Amino acid sequence: MFSPNLFDSSHMFDMAHKTSESELMGNIRDDDYEIKSGTETMDSPSGDDQDPNQRPKRKRYHRHTQHQIEQMEAFFKECPHPEYKQRKELSRELGLELLQVKFWFQNRRTQMKAQHERHENAILKAENEKLHAENNRYKEALSNATCPSCGGPAALGEMSFDEQHLRIENARLKEEIDRISGIAAKYVGKPLSSFPYLSSHLHSRSVDLGASNFGTQSGFVGERNRSGDLLSYVSGPIEADKPMIVELAVAAMEELIRLAQSGEPLWVPGDNSTDALNEDEYLRTFPRGVGSKPLGLRSEASRESAVVIMNHVNLVEILMDVNQWSSVFCGIVSRAMTLEVLSTGVAGNYNGALQVMTAEFQVPSPLVPTRENYFVRYCKQHIDGTWAVVDVSLDNLRPNSVSKCRRRPSGCLIQELPNGYSKVIWVEHVEVDDRAVHNIYRPVVNSGLAFGAKRWLATLDRQCERLASSMASNIPAGDLWVKQHLPSFITSSEGRKSTLKLAERMVNSFCTGVGASTAHAWTTLAATGSDDVRVTTRKSMDDPGRPPGIVLSAATSFWIPVPPKRIFDFLRDENSRSEWDILSNGGLVQEVAHIANGRDPGNCVSLLRVNSANSSQSNMLILQESCTDATGSYVIYAPVDIVAMNVVLSGGDPDYVALLPSGFAILPDGPGHDGGGILEIGSGGSLLTVAFQILVDSVPAAKLSHGSVATVNSLIKCTVERIKAAVMCSSA
């Protein structure tokens, strides 16, 4: 049981032997570089003068001048792999042959590769020595083990638990070593010309982000977007780029940790009691980063922390599963896709998981352009048990595109707390061209409330409460009730979960269709102001969750001088619904079922019945979800058939219930203050987006009648006027 061979370290000595060989080869390559850094020529005699007994003359090397070396070194820092035209121009300026320039850059890249290998070998050698020393300590401890009862030598079976623990740990370490060795073997010999930013120390690795974008958007978001669905054309990385992606992810993880845990002077007190990133200190802390911002891009950095009601395992799973991530953050992520998984992690979890992704981030309004990113996501569990998930853009892999948004290291740290809670520190750091943002949305975008860490964390906190509510078994009587004339199955866990799942699909559908995503071709019906109605159409076929036919979506956004909370309470209240809902025909609206899904009383799912004189509406219910947090609010609803709803209330599958959601997105017009200077979201006016979806005749979208467009235009305009009049009247 206590065999000294328990910790087999023979592979460690082999690793050390290989390290020495690698260092030797690195020295040889450096010597070669010194020899080849000049121009080699050889005097060759003519055919008449050749003597068969005479040995050929040795090659004569011409060293480059110091000026030539300095110029090529400076160019190498900017572009380690110049193209033919660049090499030709450089040879002309320096008075060198084209091949001389080509060979110099080849040799320089070889030297950089050798330096990187020696640095990695030194790290592996130190780790090897550390593991060897630890192995010896364990062997000595096992050989000197004594019986706790009699003090004599330990007999077999007395430390079986410890031995089992050590065997499991040893197996885990071997598995991780094999995985890393496999990755290293896969990329050995690959060209490392993409690593010009590597430094000699791990803690000062750069995060070199290039400039790129998925494509250009129209200068005015309200116009028809002619760029097409550009996200679908992005492909996964090529094999030669994968070593650079791994290195970039590791460097980004280190930067995220420092950004999340550092205080002043890296973060300084900003406006509204928030942290602001000190740009000068950031460049000093990470000197080999991207450097100065490209022309036209604005830096946007924020940091927030909160305690959420979810354990760290589930949080990590949500962040690493693109479908769950898109669903939980549906108000921010309009589209997302995993292009390639480079690593699935070790030991059955996401520790070490690495995946290349694309995503489109939005504000719920067609007046704010989406932000498209191509990035790598890396997950790691640290020694103290803290989990970290970091994103960093891979725009430098697409050098021929123009950047409108690039994502510096951004993500979150997750610390486990008792009773299933977690502490989350969120960091968002991007550089973006937001000149196309409409003027009424500029304050909320510039303040960081639209895309910053506060919105991500507030959304996560609210969604964690919602998930906890859907899985709860003991529901207080005030949080769930139903009228007697409806089935009582909603009081069961199955009925409640089915209803919440249906409401979740309704919210996701609304959020996906209300923003300025490049997947939609928004058309402005008029061009007279910010509250113009924008419409788009799509064909719904073979989708059990949508009615078949042509769906016409219309949206408009406008500013109203009323705080967001007052508008939210007005729109979600069934007693005031008849004041703005034209489709209710002035009938009395009753809330017949209610499910609370958060601490705020405004976070709930409701079933509404319209008591209308119109007999065609007597068999219809309205499913409504209202939700609010510190950065915004939603009131989303959809008519549902009462027969289909009874199936859901009984715990049936909600995916086959057809929905066409409409609703409202409410944002503050900017950060406000109370009397003590403390941030109070929405103390001023509000930015309200109204969106409707209507099923029109089953005709091609190109032949959509002007009557249908005019109808929805009149409907949304009339609704807006009613809301403005009713809210302003109640405020007065």
TAMOJO-V281715 format. One record per pair of residues at least 6 apart in sequence whose ideal C-beta (glycine too) atoms are under 8 Angstrom apart, sorted by the first residue. I is the first residue (numbers start at 0). J is the second residue. Records with the same first field share a line. If there is no record, write none. Layout:
I=J + J
This chain:
0=155 + 156 + 158 + 159 + 162
1=141 + 142 + 144 + 153 + 158 + 162
3=138 + 141 + 142
5=137 + 138 + 141 + 162 + 165 + 166 + 169
6=134 + 137 + 138 + 165 + 169
8=130 + 131 + 134
10=176
11=127 + 130 + 131 + 134
12=127 + 131
14=123 + 124 + 127
15=124 + 127 + 128
18=120 + 121 + 123 + 124 + 127
21=116 + 117 + 120
22=117 + 120
24=113
25=113 + 114 + 116 + 117 + 120
28=109 + 110 + 112 + 113
29=110 + 113
31=106 + 109
32=106 + 107 + 109 + 110 + 113
34=60
35=102 + 106
36=62 + 63 + 68 + 103 + 106
37=60 + 61 + 62 + 63
38=60 + 61 + 63 + 95 + 96 + 99
39=58 + 59 + 60 + 61
40=58 + 59 + 60 + 61
41=55 + 56 + 57 + 58 + 59
42=56 + 59
43=55 + 56
44=50
63=71 + 95 + 99 + 103
66=93
67=93 + 94 + 95
70=89 + 92 + 93
71=89 + 93 + 100 + 103 + 104 + 107
72=107
74=81 + 85 + 89
75=104 + 107 + 195
76=195
78=85
79=104 + 107 + 108 + 111 + 192 + 195
80=104 + 108 + 192 + 193
81=89 + 100 + 104
86=97 + 100 + 101 + 104
87=97
89=95 + 100
90=96 + 97 + 99 + 100
93=100
108=190 + 191 + 192
111=191 + 194 + 195 + 197
112=191 + 194
114=197 + 199
115=191 + 194 + 197
118=199
122=201
137=165
144=152 + 153 + 158
145=151 + 152 + 153
146=152 + 153 + 154 + 157
147=157
171=345 + 346
174=345 + 346
175=345 + 346 + 351
178=342 + 345 + 351
182=245 + 342
186=241 + 242
189=238 + 239 + 242
190=239
191=242 + 243
193=239 + 240 + 242 + 243 + 395
194=242 + 243 + 246
195=207
196=204 + 205 + 206 + 207 + 287
197=204 + 205 + 246
198=204 + 205 + 287
201=253
202=253
203=285 + 286 + 287
204=246 + 249 + 250 + 253 + 287
205=250 + 285 + 286 + 287 + 288
206=247 + 250 + 251 + 254 + 285 + 288 + 289 + 391 + 407 + 408
207=247 + 287 + 288 + 289 + 395
208=288 + 289 + 391 + 392 + 394 + 395 + 405 + 406 + 407
209=392 + 394 + 395 + 396 + 397 + 398 + 402 + 405
210=293 + 394 + 400 + 401 + 402 + 405
211=373 + 392 + 394 + 395 + 396 + 397 + 398 + 400 + 401 + 402 + 405
212=371 + 394 + 400 + 401 + 402 + 403 + 404
213=229 + 230 + 232 + 233 + 357 + 359 + 371 + 373 + 400 + 517
214=226 + 227 + 229 + 371 + 400 + 517
215=226 + 401 + 403
216=224 + 226 + 368 + 369 + 403 + 435 + 515 + 517
217=223 + 224 + 225 + 226 + 435
218=435
219=435
220=365 + 366 + 367 + 368 + 435 + 437 + 515 + 521
221=365 + 366 + 521 + 523 + 526 + 531 + 533
222=521 + 522 + 523
223=520 + 521 + 522
224=515 + 517 + 519 + 520 + 521
226=517
227=517
228=517 + 518
229=371 + 517
230=334 + 336 + 357 + 359 + 371 + 517 + 518
233=338 + 357 + 373
234=338
235=338 + 339 + 355
236=244 + 338 + 339 + 355 + 393 + 396
240=393 + 396
241=341
243=396
244=341 + 353 + 355 + 375 + 393 + 396
245=341 + 353
247=375 + 391 + 393
248=353 + 375 + 377 + 389 + 391
249=377
251=375 + 377 + 389 + 390 + 391 + 408
252=377 + 379 + 387 + 389 + 408
254=285 + 389 + 407 + 408
255=387 + 389 + 408 + 409 + 410 + 412 + 426
256=381 + 387 + 412
257=265 + 284
258=265 + 276 + 302 + 408 + 426 + 428
259=302 + 387 + 411 + 412 + 424 + 426
260=412 + 424
264=277 + 280
265=276 + 277 + 280 + 281 + 284
266=274 + 275 + 276 + 277 + 302
267=274 + 275 + 277
268=274 + 275
269=275
270=670
271=446 + 670 + 672 + 678
272=676 + 677 + 678
273=301 + 447 + 453 + 678
274=301 + 302
275=300
276=298 + 300 + 301 + 302 + 428
278=298
281=288 + 300
282=288 + 290
288=407
289=405 + 407 + 430
292=298 + 430
293=402 + 430
295=432 + 434
296=402 + 405 + 430 + 431 + 432
297=430 + 431 + 432 + 433
298=428 + 429 + 430
299=427 + 428 + 429 + 430 + 431 + 447 + 450 + 451
300=426 + 427 + 428 + 429
301=426 + 427 + 428 + 447 + 451 + 452 + 453
302=424 + 425 + 426 + 427 + 452
303=424 + 425 + 451 + 452 + 453 + 455 + 456
304=422 + 423 + 424 + 425 + 456
305=422 + 423 + 425 + 456 + 457 + 459 + 460
306=416 + 420 + 421 + 422 + 423
307=314 + 420 + 421 + 423 + 459 + 460 + 463
308=419 + 420 + 463 + 464 + 467
309=419 + 420 + 421 + 463 + 466 + 467
310=415 + 419 + 420 + 421
311=386 + 413 + 414 + 415 + 421
312=348
314=386 + 413 + 421 + 423
315=348 + 349 + 378 + 386 + 388 + 413
316=323 + 349
317=323 + 324 + 327
318=324 + 376 + 378 + 388 + 411
319=349 + 352 + 354 + 376 + 378 + 388
321=335 + 336 + 337 + 356
324=332 + 335
325=332 + 334 + 335
326=503 + 507
327=458 + 459 + 462
328=455 + 458 + 459 + 462
329=506 + 507 + 510 + 511
330=363 + 458 + 510 + 631 + 633 + 664
331=360 + 361 + 450 + 454 + 455 + 458
332=358 + 359 + 360 + 361
333=359 + 360 + 361 + 369 + 510 + 511 + 514 + 516 + 518
334=357 + 358 + 359 + 511 + 516 + 518
335=356 + 357 + 358 + 359
336=356 + 357 + 358
337=354 + 355 + 356
338=354 + 355 + 356 + 357
339=354 + 355
340=352 + 353 + 354 + 355
341=353 + 354 + 355 + 375
342=351 + 352 + 353 + 354
343=349 + 352
344=350 + 351 + 352 + 378
345=351
348=380
349=378
350=378 + 379 + 380
351=378 + 379
352=377 + 378
353=375 + 376 + 377 + 378
354=375 + 376
355=373 + 374 + 375 + 376 + 393
356=373 + 374 + 375 + 376 + 390
357=371 + 372 + 373 + 374
358=371 + 372 + 374
359=369 + 370 + 371 + 372 + 516 + 517
360=369 + 370 + 371 + 372 + 450
361=367 + 369 + 370 + 514 + 515 + 516
362=440 + 443 + 444 + 449 + 450 + 514 + 666
363=510 + 513 + 514 + 631 + 633 + 664 + 666 + 688
364=440 + 513 + 514 + 515 + 554 + 556 + 664 + 666 + 686 + 688
365=513 + 514 + 515 + 521 + 533 + 554 + 556 + 688
366=436 + 437 + 439 + 440 + 515 + 529 + 556
367=436 + 437 + 440 + 444 + 449 + 514 + 515
368=403 + 433 + 435 + 436 + 515
369=514 + 515 + 516 + 517
370=403 + 404 + 429 + 431 + 450
371=403 + 404 + 517
372=390 + 392 + 404 + 405 + 406
373=392 + 393 + 394 + 396 + 397
374=390 + 391 + 392 + 393 + 406
375=390 + 391 + 393
376=388 + 389 + 390 + 410
377=388 + 389 + 391
378=386 + 387 + 388
379=386 + 387
380=386
381=387
384=414 + 415
385=412 + 413 + 414 + 415
386=412 + 413
387=410 + 411 + 412 + 413
388=410 + 411 + 413
389=408 + 409 + 410
390=406 + 408 + 409 + 410
391=406 + 407 + 408 + 409
392=405 + 406 + 407
394=400 + 402 + 405
402=430 + 432
403=431 + 432
404=429 + 430 + 431 + 432
405=429 + 430 + 431
406=428 + 429
407=428 + 429 + 430
408=426 + 428
409=426 + 427 + 428 + 429
410=425 + 426
411=423 + 424 + 425 + 426 + 455
412=423 + 424
413=421 + 422 + 423
414=421 + 422 + 423 + 424
415=421
416=422
423=456 + 459
425=452 + 455 + 456 + 459
426=452
427=447 + 450 + 451 + 452 + 455
429=450
433=441 + 444 + 445
436=444
437=529 + 556
438=529
439=529 + 556 + 557 + 558 + 668 + 686
440=449 + 556 + 686
442=668 + 669 + 670
443=449 + 666 + 667 + 668 + 669 + 686
444=450
446=669 + 670
447=453 + 454
448=454 + 630 + 631 + 666 + 667 + 669 + 670 + 680
449=666
453=629 + 630
454=630 + 631
457=628 + 629 + 630
458=628 + 630
460=628
461=597 + 602 + 626 + 627 + 628
464=596 + 597 + 598 + 602
465=499 + 596 + 597 + 602 + 626
468=478 + 499 + 594 + 595 + 596 + 597
469=495 + 496 + 499 + 500 + 596
470=496
472=492
474=490 + 495
477=595
478=594 + 595
479=489 + 490 + 495 + 593 + 594 + 595
480=592 + 593
481=487 + 489 + 490 + 591 + 592 + 593 + 606
482=589 + 591 + 592
484=591
485=591 + 592 + 606 + 645 + 648
486=494 + 645 + 648 + 649
488=494 + 648 + 649 + 650
489=495 + 498 + 592 + 594 + 648
491=650
493=649 + 650
494=647 + 648 + 649 + 650
495=594
496=650
497=647 + 648 + 649 + 650 + 651 + 652 + 653
498=592 + 594 + 604 + 606 + 647 + 648 + 653
499=594 + 596 + 604
500=653
501=622 + 647 + 653 + 656 + 658
502=604 + 622 + 624
504=544 + 653 + 654 + 658
505=622 + 624 + 635 + 636 + 637 + 658 + 660
506=624 + 626 + 633 + 635 + 660
508=544 + 658 + 660
509=633 + 635 + 660 + 661 + 662 + 690
510=633
512=519 + 552 + 690 + 692
513=554 + 664 + 688 + 690
515=521
519=535 + 552
520=535
521=533 + 534 + 535 + 554
522=533 + 534 + 535
523=531 + 532 + 533
524=531 + 532 + 533 + 534 + 708 + 712
525=531 + 532
529=556 + 557 + 558
530=555 + 556 + 557 + 719
531=555
532=553 + 554 + 555 + 711 + 712 + 715 + 716
533=553 + 554 + 555
534=551 + 552 + 553 + 554 + 708 + 711 + 712
535=551 + 552
536=549 + 550 + 551 + 552 + 700 + 703
537=549 + 550 + 552 + 700
538=548 + 549 + 550 + 699 + 700
539=545 + 546 + 547 + 548 + 549 + 550 + 694
540=547
541=547
543=654 + 655 + 657
544=654 + 655 + 656 + 657 + 658
545=657 + 658 + 659
546=657 + 659 + 694
547=697
548=694 + 695 + 696 + 697
549=694 + 695 + 696 + 697 + 698 + 699 + 700 + 703
550=659 + 692 + 693 + 694 + 695
551=692 + 693 + 694 + 695 + 703 + 707 + 708 + 711
552=690 + 691 + 692
553=690 + 691 + 692 + 693 + 711 + 712 + 714 + 715
554=688 + 689 + 690 + 691 + 715
555=688 + 689 + 715 + 716 + 719
556=686 + 687 + 688 + 689
557=686 + 687 + 719
558=668 + 684 + 685 + 686 + 687
559=566 + 684 + 685 + 687 + 722 + 723 + 726 + 727
560=683 + 684
561=684 + 685 + 726 + 727 + 730
562=681 + 682 + 683 + 684 + 685
563=631 + 632 + 665 + 666 + 667 + 680 + 681 + 685
564=627 + 632 + 681
565=726 + 729 + 730
566=632 + 663 + 665 + 685 + 687 + 722 + 726
567=601 + 625 + 627 + 632 + 634 + 665
568=601
569=575 + 722 + 725 + 726 + 729
570=579 + 625 + 634 + 663 + 665 + 722
571=601 + 623 + 625 + 634
573=588 + 589 + 590 + 605 + 607
574=588
575=725
576=583 + 588 + 607
577=583 + 585 + 586 + 587 + 588
578=721 + 725
579=718 + 721 + 722 + 725
580=588 + 718
581=714 + 717 + 718 + 721
583=609 + 611
584=609 + 611 + 612 + 613 + 616
585=611
586=609 + 610 + 611 + 612 + 613 + 616
587=609 + 610
588=607 + 608 + 609 + 610 + 621
589=607 + 608 + 610
590=605 + 606 + 607
591=606 + 607 + 608 + 620
592=605 + 606 + 648
593=603 + 604 + 605 + 606
594=603 + 604 + 605
595=602 + 603
596=602 + 603 + 604 + 626
597=603 + 626
599=627 + 628
601=625 + 626 + 627 + 632
602=625 + 626 + 627
603=624 + 625
604=622 + 623 + 624
605=622 + 623 + 624 + 625
606=620 + 621 + 622 + 623 + 644
607=620 + 621 + 622 + 623 + 636
608=620 + 621
609=616 + 619 + 621
611=617
618=640 + 641 + 642
619=638 + 639 + 640 + 641
620=638 + 639 + 640 + 641 + 644
621=636 + 637 + 638 + 639
622=636 + 637 + 638 + 639 + 644 + 658
623=634 + 635 + 636
624=633 + 634 + 635 + 636
625=632 + 633 + 634 + 635
626=632 + 633
627=633
629=680
630=666 + 667 + 680
631=664 + 665 + 666 + 667
632=664 + 665
633=662 + 663 + 664 + 665
634=662 + 663 + 665
635=660 + 661 + 662 + 663
636=660 + 661 + 662
637=658 + 659 + 660 + 661
638=659
639=656 + 658
640=656 + 657
643=655 + 656 + 657
644=656
646=652 + 656
647=653 + 656
659=692 + 693 + 694
660=692
661=690 + 691 + 692
662=690
663=687 + 688 + 689 + 690
664=687 + 688 + 690
665=685 + 686 + 687 + 688
666=685 + 686 + 688
667=680 + 681 + 682 + 683 + 684 + 685 + 686
668=683 + 684 + 685 + 686
669=683
670=678 + 680
671=678 + 679 + 680 + 681 + 682 + 683
672=678 + 679 + 682
673=679 + 682
687=722
689=715 + 718 + 719 + 722
691=711 + 714 + 715 + 718
693=707 + 710 + 711 + 714
695=703 + 704 + 707
696=704 + 707
698=704
